[in-house]
Amino acid sequence: MNIKDISNLENRVIGKVLAAQARDIPNAVWMISNERKLTFGEANRLVNAYAAGLRHVGVKAGSTIALVCSPSIDAILIGLAATRLGGIYTTISTDYRGEFLKESLVASRAEVLVIDNDLSDRLDDLDSRGAIKHVFTLNEDGDNTAAKHQDTSKLLAHGDEPIEDVAKWNDVAQIWWSSGTTGKSKGVMHSHSSVLHLGAQNAATSRDGDIMYVCTPIYLGSPWSGAIWASLVGGLTAAIDRQFSVSQFWDRIHFYNATQFLTLGSMHIHLWRAPEKDNDRDNKVWKAICYPMPYDTLPRFKERFGIEQLPQGFGQSETFQIFSAPDDGTKWVGSALGRAEPWYEVKLLDINDREVGVGEVGEIC
Protein backbone atom coordinates (compact mmCIF):
# COMPACT_ATOMS: atom_id res chain seq x y z
CA MET A 1 0.00 0.00 0.00
CA ASN A 2 1.00 3.60 -0.50
CA ILE A 3 -1.60 5.57 1.45
CA LYS A 4 -1.41 9.27 0.80
CA ASP A 5 -1.70 11.67 3.72
CA ILE A 6 -4.58 14.01 2.94
CA SER A 7 -4.92 15.46 6.44
CA ASN A 8 -3.72 18.77 4.99
CA LEU A 9 -6.70 20.17 3.12
CA GLU A 10 -4.50 21.61 0.38
CA ASN A 11 -3.48 18.05 -0.52
CA ARG A 12 -7.08 16.82 -0.61
CA VAL A 13 -7.35 17.27 -4.37
CA ILE A 14 -7.96 14.37 -6.77
CA GLY A 15 -5.35 15.42 -9.32
CA LYS A 16 -2.70 16.01 -6.66
CA VAL A 17 -3.22 12.57 -5.17
CA LEU A 18 -3.04 10.89 -8.59
CA ALA A 19 0.12 12.85 -9.48
CA ALA A 20 1.69 11.83 -6.16
CA GLN A 21 0.92 8.15 -6.73
CA ALA A 22 2.27 8.44 -10.30
CA ARG A 23 5.48 9.87 -8.88
CA ASP A 24 5.91 7.35 -6.06
CA ILE A 25 4.55 4.11 -7.56
CA PRO A 26 4.34 4.78 -11.32
CA ASN A 27 4.38 1.10 -12.32
CA ALA A 28 1.80 -0.10 -9.80
CA VAL A 29 -1.48 -1.14 -11.43
CA TRP A 30 -4.32 1.17 -10.50
CA MET A 31 -7.23 -0.04 -12.67
CA ILE A 32 -8.03 -3.31 -14.44
CA SER A 33 -10.92 -3.94 -16.82
CA ASN A 34 -10.94 -7.26 -18.66
CA GLU A 35 -7.48 -7.58 -20.25
CA ARG A 36 -6.56 -3.92 -19.87
CA LYS A 37 -4.31 -2.88 -17.01
CA LEU A 38 -3.46 0.74 -16.31
CA THR A 39 -0.70 1.89 -13.97
CA PHE A 40 -0.77 5.04 -11.88
CA GLY A 41 1.87 6.56 -14.13
CA GLU A 42 -0.09 5.80 -17.29
CA ALA A 43 -3.32 7.03 -15.71
CA ASN A 44 -1.74 10.35 -14.77
CA ARG A 45 -0.47 10.90 -18.31
CA LEU A 46 -3.84 10.04 -19.85
CA VAL A 47 -5.71 12.31 -17.44
CA ASN A 48 -3.37 15.14 -18.45
CA ALA A 49 -3.96 14.37 -22.14
CA TYR A 50 -7.74 14.23 -21.77
CA ALA A 51 -7.63 17.45 -19.74
CA ALA A 52 -5.75 19.19 -22.56
CA GLY A 53 -8.38 18.02 -25.05
CA LEU A 54 -11.25 19.16 -22.83
CA ARG A 55 -9.58 22.54 -22.42
CA HIS A 56 -9.52 22.94 -26.20
CA VAL A 57 -13.32 22.57 -26.33
CA GLY A 58 -13.85 25.13 -23.60
CA VAL A 59 -13.81 23.19 -20.32
CA LYS A 60 -12.40 25.33 -17.53
CA ALA A 61 -12.77 25.87 -13.81
CA GLY A 62 -16.44 25.58 -12.90
CA SER A 63 -17.45 23.88 -16.17
CA THR A 64 -19.43 20.64 -16.13
CA ILE A 65 -19.12 17.65 -18.43
CA ALA A 66 -21.72 14.87 -18.54
CA LEU A 67 -20.95 11.17 -18.91
CA VAL A 68 -23.55 8.69 -20.16
CA CYS A 69 -21.28 5.67 -20.10
CA SER A 70 -21.05 2.12 -18.86
CA PRO A 71 -18.18 1.47 -16.45
CA SER A 72 -14.85 1.77 -18.24
CA ILE A 73 -11.35 2.99 -17.51
CA ASP A 74 -11.53 5.78 -20.07
CA ALA A 75 -14.86 7.10 -18.80
CA ILE A 76 -13.30 7.39 -15.34
CA LEU A 77 -10.17 9.09 -16.69
CA ILE A 78 -12.20 11.64 -18.66
CA GLY A 79 -14.16 12.50 -15.53
CA LEU A 80 -10.94 13.00 -13.58
CA ALA A 81 -9.55 15.12 -16.42
CA ALA A 82 -12.39 17.59 -15.97
CA THR A 83 -11.57 17.91 -12.27
CA ARG A 84 -7.91 18.59 -13.06
CA LEU A 85 -9.07 21.72 -14.89
CA GLY A 86 -11.15 22.74 -11.88
CA GLY A 87 -14.25 21.42 -13.61
CA ILE A 88 -16.98 19.01 -12.61
CA TYR A 89 -18.20 15.73 -14.07
CA THR A 90 -21.64 14.25 -13.68
CA THR A 91 -22.61 10.66 -14.42
CA ILE A 92 -26.08 10.12 -15.92
CA SER A 93 -27.95 6.82 -16.00
CA THR A 94 -27.34 4.70 -19.09
CA ASP A 95 -30.93 3.50 -18.73
CA TYR A 96 -32.29 6.97 -19.49
CA ARG A 97 -33.76 7.90 -22.84
CA GLY A 98 -36.33 10.40 -24.05
CA GLU A 99 -37.58 12.88 -21.47
CA PHE A 100 -35.54 11.32 -18.65
CA LEU A 101 -32.31 11.79 -20.60
CA LYS A 102 -33.27 15.28 -21.78
CA GLU A 103 -34.15 16.45 -18.28
CA SER A 104 -30.86 15.12 -16.91
CA LEU A 105 -28.80 16.82 -19.59
CA VAL A 106 -30.61 20.09 -19.09
CA ALA A 107 -30.28 19.89 -15.30
CA SER A 108 -26.57 19.08 -15.53
CA ARG A 109 -25.83 22.39 -17.32
CA ALA A 110 -23.01 20.51 -19.05
CA GLU A 111 -21.53 21.88 -22.27
CA VAL A 112 -19.63 18.68 -23.12
CA LEU A 113 -21.22 15.23 -23.32
CA VAL A 114 -19.36 11.91 -23.46
CA ILE A 115 -21.68 9.04 -24.36
CA ASP A 116 -21.11 5.37 -25.20
CA ASN A 117 -21.19 4.93 -28.96
CA ASP A 118 -23.94 2.33 -28.77
CA LEU A 119 -26.14 4.76 -26.79
CA SER A 120 -25.62 7.80 -29.00
CA ASP A 121 -28.75 7.13 -31.10
CA ARG A 122 -30.80 8.22 -28.08
CA LEU A 123 -29.73 11.80 -28.71
CA ASP A 124 -31.55 11.83 -32.05
CA ASP A 125 -34.96 11.83 -30.38
CA LEU A 126 -34.32 14.74 -28.02
CA ASP A 127 -35.84 18.14 -28.77
CA SER A 128 -33.24 19.69 -26.45
CA ARG A 129 -29.80 18.75 -25.18
CA GLY A 130 -29.66 21.63 -22.75
CA ALA A 131 -26.37 23.51 -22.92
CA ILE A 132 -24.46 20.70 -24.69
CA LYS A 133 -22.15 22.11 -27.38
CA HIS A 134 -19.80 19.16 -27.96
CA VAL A 135 -20.62 15.44 -28.09
CA PHE A 136 -17.93 12.75 -27.95
CA THR A 137 -18.63 9.04 -28.31
CA LEU A 138 -16.72 6.43 -26.34
CA ASN A 139 -16.33 2.87 -27.61
CA GLU A 140 -14.30 0.51 -25.45
CA ASP A 141 -14.08 -1.96 -28.34
CA GLY A 142 -12.12 0.58 -30.33
CA ASP A 143 -14.32 0.46 -33.45
CA ASN A 144 -15.70 3.94 -33.99
CA THR A 145 -16.18 3.74 -37.74
CA ALA A 146 -19.94 4.12 -37.31
CA ALA A 147 -19.73 6.90 -34.71
CA LYS A 148 -22.12 9.80 -35.33
CA HIS A 149 -20.09 12.21 -33.25
CA GLN A 150 -16.48 12.96 -32.47
CA ASP A 151 -14.56 10.04 -31.05
CA THR A 152 -13.06 10.54 -27.58
CA SER A 153 -9.64 9.66 -29.01
CA LYS A 154 -9.66 13.15 -30.55
CA LEU A 155 -9.43 14.56 -27.04
CA LEU A 156 -5.95 13.02 -26.82
CA ALA A 157 -4.60 14.99 -29.77
CA HIS A 158 -3.18 17.67 -27.47
CA GLY A 159 -1.64 15.21 -25.02
CA ASP A 160 1.77 16.87 -24.88
CA GLU A 161 0.45 20.18 -23.61
CA PRO A 162 1.29 20.96 -19.97
CA ILE A 163 -1.64 21.00 -17.58
CA GLU A 164 -1.67 22.87 -14.30
CA ASP A 165 -3.99 21.35 -11.70
CA VAL A 166 -6.04 24.36 -10.62
CA ALA A 167 -8.63 22.53 -8.50
CA LYS A 168 -8.99 23.30 -4.81
CA TRP A 169 -10.02 20.95 -2.02
CA ASN A 170 -13.46 22.51 -1.59
CA ASP A 171 -14.32 22.69 -5.31
CA VAL A 172 -17.16 20.48 -6.51
CA ALA A 173 -15.60 17.54 -8.36
CA GLN A 174 -18.43 15.11 -8.98
CA ILE A 175 -22.22 15.18 -9.21
CA TRP A 176 -24.12 11.95 -9.01
CA TRP A 177 -27.85 11.57 -8.96
CA SER A 178 -29.73 10.16 -5.99
CA SER A 179 -31.91 7.12 -6.53
CA GLY A 180 -35.13 9.14 -6.30
CA THR A 181 -36.65 7.05 -3.50
CA THR A 182 -38.71 9.96 -2.14
CA GLY A 183 -39.14 11.98 -5.33
CA LYS A 184 -37.25 13.04 -8.43
CA SER A 185 -33.53 12.28 -8.41
CA LYS A 186 -31.40 15.08 -7.01
CA GLY A 187 -27.94 16.02 -8.23
CA VAL A 188 -25.63 15.50 -5.25
CA MET A 189 -22.53 17.71 -5.37
CA HIS A 190 -19.37 16.21 -3.86
CA SER A 191 -16.15 18.13 -3.40
CA HIS A 192 -12.60 16.82 -3.84
CA SER A 193 -12.39 16.76 -0.06
CA SER A 194 -15.59 14.75 0.30
CA VAL A 195 -14.69 11.90 -2.06
CA LEU A 196 -11.06 11.66 -0.96
CA HIS A 197 -12.01 11.64 2.72
CA LEU A 198 -14.24 8.67 1.97
CA GLY A 199 -11.43 7.01 0.01
CA ALA A 200 -9.04 7.48 2.91
CA GLN A 201 -11.44 5.77 5.34
CA ASN A 202 -11.79 2.75 3.06
CA ALA A 203 -8.06 2.60 2.33
CA ALA A 204 -7.31 2.62 6.05
CA THR A 205 -9.29 -0.61 6.51
CA SER A 206 -7.69 -2.36 3.52
CA ARG A 207 -4.60 -4.52 3.20
CA ASP A 208 -1.46 -4.35 1.13
CA GLY A 209 -2.05 -5.71 -2.36
CA ASP A 210 -5.84 -5.50 -2.19
CA ILE A 211 -7.77 -5.67 -5.45
CA MET A 212 -11.22 -4.09 -5.11
CA TYR A 213 -13.88 -5.48 -7.46
CA VAL A 214 -16.96 -3.50 -8.50
CA CYS A 215 -19.60 -4.21 -11.14
CA THR A 216 -22.22 -1.55 -10.51
CA PRO A 217 -22.92 1.37 -12.91
CA ILE A 218 -20.72 4.45 -12.63
CA TYR A 219 -23.81 6.65 -12.49
CA LEU A 220 -24.19 5.27 -8.96
CA GLY A 221 -21.89 6.21 -6.13
CA SER A 222 -20.98 2.61 -5.29
CA PRO A 223 -18.08 1.96 -7.70
CA TRP A 224 -16.52 5.29 -6.78
CA SER A 225 -16.96 4.83 -3.05
CA GLY A 226 -16.27 1.09 -3.10
CA ALA A 227 -13.13 1.01 -5.22
CA ILE A 228 -12.01 4.03 -7.22
CA TRP A 229 -11.40 6.59 -4.47
CA ALA A 230 -10.05 4.05 -1.97
CA SER A 231 -7.62 2.57 -4.49
CA LEU A 232 -6.49 6.06 -5.52
CA VAL A 233 -5.72 7.19 -1.97
CA GLY A 234 -4.34 3.81 -0.91
CA GLY A 235 -2.23 2.98 -3.94
CA LEU A 236 -4.30 -0.16 -4.49
CA THR A 237 -6.02 -1.73 -7.51
CA ALA A 238 -9.62 -1.29 -8.67
CA ALA A 239 -11.09 -4.04 -10.90
CA ILE A 240 -14.01 -2.73 -12.95
CA ASP A 241 -16.64 -4.75 -14.82
CA ARG A 242 -19.42 -3.29 -16.96
CA GLN A 243 -22.26 -5.22 -15.32
CA PHE A 244 -23.27 -7.67 -12.61
CA SER A 245 -23.93 -11.32 -13.39
CA VAL A 246 -25.04 -13.87 -10.81
CA SER A 247 -23.80 -16.82 -12.86
CA GLN A 248 -20.42 -15.24 -13.65
CA PHE A 249 -19.74 -13.26 -10.48
CA TRP A 250 -17.31 -15.65 -8.84
CA ASP A 251 -15.58 -16.35 -12.16
CA ARG A 252 -14.93 -12.62 -12.43
CA ILE A 253 -13.64 -12.55 -8.87
CA HIS A 254 -11.20 -15.31 -9.87
CA PHE A 255 -10.26 -13.54 -13.10
CA TYR A 256 -9.15 -10.43 -11.25
CA ASN A 257 -7.82 -12.23 -8.12
CA ALA A 258 -10.04 -9.81 -6.21
CA THR A 259 -9.67 -9.57 -2.44
CA GLN A 260 -12.60 -7.20 -1.83
CA PHE A 261 -15.93 -6.61 -3.52
CA LEU A 262 -18.98 -4.39 -3.16
CA THR A 263 -22.62 -5.29 -3.85
CA LEU A 264 -25.83 -3.43 -3.16
CA GLY A 265 -29.49 -4.25 -2.53
CA SER A 266 -30.47 -7.67 -3.80
CA MET A 267 -27.19 -8.46 -5.60
CA HIS A 268 -25.68 -10.49 -2.75
CA ILE A 269 -29.05 -12.08 -1.97
CA HIS A 270 -29.09 -13.47 -5.52
CA LEU A 271 -25.55 -14.78 -4.95
CA TRP A 272 -26.70 -16.39 -1.70
CA ARG A 273 -29.71 -18.03 -3.35
CA ALA A 274 -27.69 -19.43 -6.26
CA PRO A 275 -27.05 -23.21 -6.09
CA GLU A 276 -24.15 -24.11 -3.84
CA LYS A 277 -20.92 -25.34 -5.43
CA ASP A 278 -18.03 -27.33 -4.03
CA ASN A 279 -15.65 -24.47 -4.81
CA ASP A 280 -17.69 -21.64 -3.26
CA ARG A 281 -14.82 -20.92 -0.86
CA ASP A 282 -12.18 -21.02 -3.58
CA ASN A 283 -11.45 -17.29 -3.76
CA LYS A 284 -9.11 -14.69 -2.25
CA VAL A 285 -11.81 -12.38 -0.91
CA TRP A 286 -11.27 -11.45 2.73
CA LYS A 287 -13.66 -8.48 2.91
CA ALA A 288 -17.01 -7.80 1.24
CA ILE A 289 -19.25 -4.74 1.44
CA CYS A 290 -22.78 -6.11 0.96
CA TYR A 291 -25.33 -3.48 1.97
CA PRO A 292 -27.73 -4.43 3.42
CA MET A 293 -27.16 -8.02 4.55
CA PRO A 294 -29.65 -9.49 7.06
CA TYR A 295 -27.81 -10.32 10.27
CA ASP A 296 -29.16 -13.87 10.30
CA THR A 297 -27.80 -14.47 6.79
CA LEU A 298 -24.47 -12.73 7.32
CA PRO A 299 -22.56 -15.47 9.20
CA ARG A 300 -23.81 -18.15 6.82
CA PHE A 301 -22.75 -16.06 3.81
CA LYS A 302 -19.29 -15.64 5.32
CA GLU A 303 -18.96 -19.36 6.01
CA ARG A 304 -20.17 -20.46 2.59
CA PHE A 305 -17.87 -18.16 0.62
CA GLY A 306 -14.94 -18.13 3.03
CA ILE A 307 -15.07 -14.39 3.72
CA GLU A 308 -13.35 -13.06 6.83
CA GLN A 309 -15.11 -9.73 7.23
CA LEU A 310 -18.55 -8.57 6.16
CA PRO A 311 -19.22 -5.21 7.83
CA GLN A 312 -22.49 -3.33 7.55
CA GLY A 313 -23.38 0.33 7.49
CA PHE A 314 -25.91 2.99 6.62
CA GLY A 315 -25.60 6.23 4.70
CA GLN A 316 -27.01 8.26 1.85
CA SER A 317 -25.86 9.84 -1.39
CA GLU A 318 -25.22 13.21 0.22
CA THR A 319 -23.17 11.96 3.17
CA PHE A 320 -21.72 8.56 2.33
CA GLN A 321 -21.62 6.39 5.44
CA ILE A 322 -23.17 7.80 8.62
CA PHE A 323 -23.28 4.62 10.72
CA SER A 324 -20.96 1.62 10.62
CA ALA A 325 -21.49 -1.84 12.05
CA PRO A 326 -17.98 -3.34 11.83
CA ASP A 327 -17.45 -7.08 11.76
CA ASP A 328 -15.55 -6.94 15.05
CA GLY A 329 -17.39 -9.54 17.11
CA THR A 330 -20.23 -7.23 18.14
CA LYS A 331 -23.56 -9.11 18.16
CA TRP A 332 -25.56 -6.82 15.92
CA VAL A 333 -29.26 -7.69 15.97
CA GLY A 334 -32.51 -6.70 14.30
CA SER A 335 -32.05 -3.76 11.97
CA ALA A 336 -29.19 -2.16 13.90
CA LEU A 337 -27.39 0.43 11.76
CA GLY A 338 -24.24 0.47 13.88
CA ARG A 339 -22.31 3.28 15.52
CA ALA A 340 -22.20 6.87 14.29
CA GLU A 341 -19.05 7.70 12.37
CA PRO A 342 -16.74 9.99 14.40
CA TRP A 343 -16.67 12.74 11.74
CA TYR A 344 -20.44 13.35 12.03
CA GLU A 345 -22.58 14.77 14.79
CA VAL A 346 -25.69 12.57 14.81
CA LYS A 347 -28.85 12.95 16.87
CA LEU A 348 -32.38 11.52 16.94
CA LEU A 349 -34.85 14.39 16.93
CA ASP A 350 -38.62 14.60 17.30
CA ILE A 351 -41.03 16.55 15.09
CA ASN A 352 -40.02 19.77 16.90
CA ASP A 353 -36.29 19.11 16.45
CA ARG A 354 -35.80 18.19 20.09
CA GLU A 355 -33.60 15.23 20.99
CA VAL A 356 -35.59 12.16 21.99
CA GLY A 357 -34.81 9.93 24.95
CA VAL A 358 -33.32 6.43 24.90
CA GLY A 359 -35.83 3.96 23.48
CA GLU A 360 -37.92 6.66 21.85
CA VAL A 361 -38.47 7.03 18.12
CA GLY A 362 -36.81 9.94 16.35
CA GLU A 363 -35.55 11.04 12.96
CA ILE A 364 -31.85 10.68 12.17
CA CYS A 365 -30.32 14.13 11.83
Secondary structure in CASP SS format (residue, H / E / C, confidence):
PFRMAT SS
TARGET T0000
AUTHOR 0000-0000-0000
METHOD secondary structure of the structure
MODEL  1
M C 1.00
N C 1.00
I C 1.00
K C 1.00
D C 1.00
I C 1.00
S C 1.00
N C 1.00
L H 1.00
E H 1.00
N H 1.00
R C 1.00
V C 1.00
I H 1.00
G H 1.00
K H 1.00
V H 1.00
L H 1.00
A H 1.00
A H 1.00
Q H 1.00
A H 1.00
R H 1.00
D H 1.00
I C 1.00
P C 1.00
N C 1.00
A C 1.00
V E 1.00
W E 1.00
M E 1.00
I E 1.00
S E 1.00
N C 1.00
E C 1.00
R E 1.00
K E 1.00
L E 1.00
T E 1.00
F H 1.00
G H 1.00
E H 1.00
A H 1.00
N H 1.00
R H 1.00
L H 1.00
V H 1.00
N H 1.00
A H 1.00
Y H 1.00
A H 1.00
A H 1.00
G H 1.00
L H 1.00
R H 1.00
H H 1.00
V C 1.00
G C 1.00
V C 1.00
K C 1.00
A C 1.00
G C 1.00
S C 1.00
T E 1.00
I E 1.00
A E 1.00
L E 1.00
V E 1.00
C C 1.00
S C 1.00
P C 1.00
S C 1.00
I H 1.00
D H 1.00
A H 1.00
I H 1.00
L H 1.00
I H 1.00
G H 1.00
L H 1.00
A H 1.00
A H 1.00
T H 1.00
R H 1.00
L C 1.00
G C 1.00
G C 1.00
I E 1.00
Y E 1.00
T E 1.00
T E 1.00
I C 1.00
S C 1.00
T C 1.00
D C 1.00
Y C 1.00
R C 1.00
G H 1.00
E H 1.00
F H 1.00
L H 1.00
K H 1.00
E H 1.00
S H 1.00
L H 1.00
V H 1.00
A H 1.00
S H 1.00
R C 1.00
A C 1.00
E C 1.00
V E 1.00
L E 1.00
V E 1.00
I E 1.00
D E 1.00
N H 1.00
D H 1.00
L H 1.00
S H 1.00
D H 1.00
R H 1.00
L H 1.00
D H 1.00
D H 1.00
L C 1.00
D C 1.00
S C 1.00
R C 1.00
G C 1.00
A C 1.00
I C 1.00
K C 1.00
H E 1.00
V E 1.00
F E 1.00
T E 1.00
L E 1.00
N C 1.00
E C 1.00
D C 1.00
G C 1.00
D C 1.00
N C 1.00
T C 1.00
A C 1.00
A C 1.00
K C 1.00
H C 1.00
Q E 1.00
D E 1.00
T H 1.00
S H 1.00
K H 1.00
L H 1.00
L H 1.00
A H 1.00
H H 1.00
G C 1.00
D C 1.00
E C 1.00
P C 1.00
I C 1.00
E C 1.00
D C 1.00
V C 1.00
A C 1.00
K C 1.00
W C 1.00
N C 1.00
D C 1.00
V E 1.00
A E 1.00
Q E 1.00
I E 1.00
W E 1.00
W E 1.00
S C 1.00
S C 1.00
G C 1.00
T C 1.00
T C 1.00
G C 1.00
K C 1.00
S C 1.00
K C 1.00
G E 1.00
V E 1.00
M E 1.00
H E 1.00
S E 1.00
H H 1.00
S H 1.00
S H 1.00
V H 1.00
L H 1.00
H H 1.00
L H 1.00
G H 1.00
A H 1.00
Q H 1.00
N H 1.00
A H 1.00
A H 1.00
T C 1.00
S C 1.00
R C 1.00
D C 1.00
G C 1.00
D C 1.00
I E 1.00
M E 1.00
Y E 1.00
V E 1.00
C C 1.00
T C 1.00
P C 1.00
I C 1.00
Y C 1.00
L C 1.00
G C 1.00
S H 1.00
P H 1.00
W H 1.00
S H 1.00
G H 1.00
A H 1.00
I H 1.00
W H 1.00
A H 1.00
S H 1.00
L H 1.00
V H 1.00
G H 1.00
G C 1.00
L C 1.00
T E 1.00
A E 1.00
A E 1.00
I E 1.00
D C 1.00
R C 1.00
Q C 1.00
F C 1.00
S C 1.00
V C 1.00
S C 1.00
Q C 1.00
F H 1.00
W H 1.00
D H 1.00
R H 1.00
I H 1.00
H H 1.00
F H 1.00
Y H 1.00
N C 1.00
A C 1.00
T C 1.00
Q E 1.00
F E 1.00
L E 1.00
T E 1.00
L E 1.00
G C 1.00
S C 1.00
M H 1.00
H H 1.00
I H 1.00
H H 1.00
L H 1.00
W H 1.00
R H 1.00
A C 1.00
P C 1.00
E C 1.00
K C 1.00
D C 1.00
N C 1.00
D C 1.00
R C 1.00
D C 1.00
N C 1.00
K C 1.00
V C 1.00
W C 1.00
K E 1.00
A E 1.00
I E 1.00
C E 1.00
Y E 1.00
P C 1.00
M C 1.00
P C 1.00
Y C 1.00
D C 1.00
T C 1.00
L H 1.00
P H 1.00
R H 1.00
F H 1.00
K H 1.00
E H 1.00
R H 1.00
F H 1.00
G C 1.00
I C 1.00
E C 1.00
Q E 1.00
L C 1.00
P C 1.00
Q E 1.00
G E 1.00
F E 1.00
G E 1.00
Q E 1.00
S C 1.00
E C 1.00
T C 1.00
F E 1.00
Q E 1.00
I E 1.00
F E 1.00
S E 1.00
A E 1.00
P C 1.00
D C 1.00
D C 1.00
G C 1.00
T C 1.00
K C 1.00
W C 1.00
V C 1.00
G C 1.00
S C 1.00
A C 1.00
L C 1.00
G C 1.00
R E 1.00
A E 1.00
E C 1.00
P C 1.00
W C 1.00
Y C 1.00
E C 1.00
V C 1.00
K C 1.00
L E 1.00
L E 1.00
D C 1.00
I C 1.00
N C 1.00
D C 1.00
R C 1.00
E E 1.00
V C 1.00
G C 1.00
V C 1.00
G C 1.00
E C 1.00
V C 1.00
G C 1.00
E E 1.00
I E 1.00
C C 1.00
END
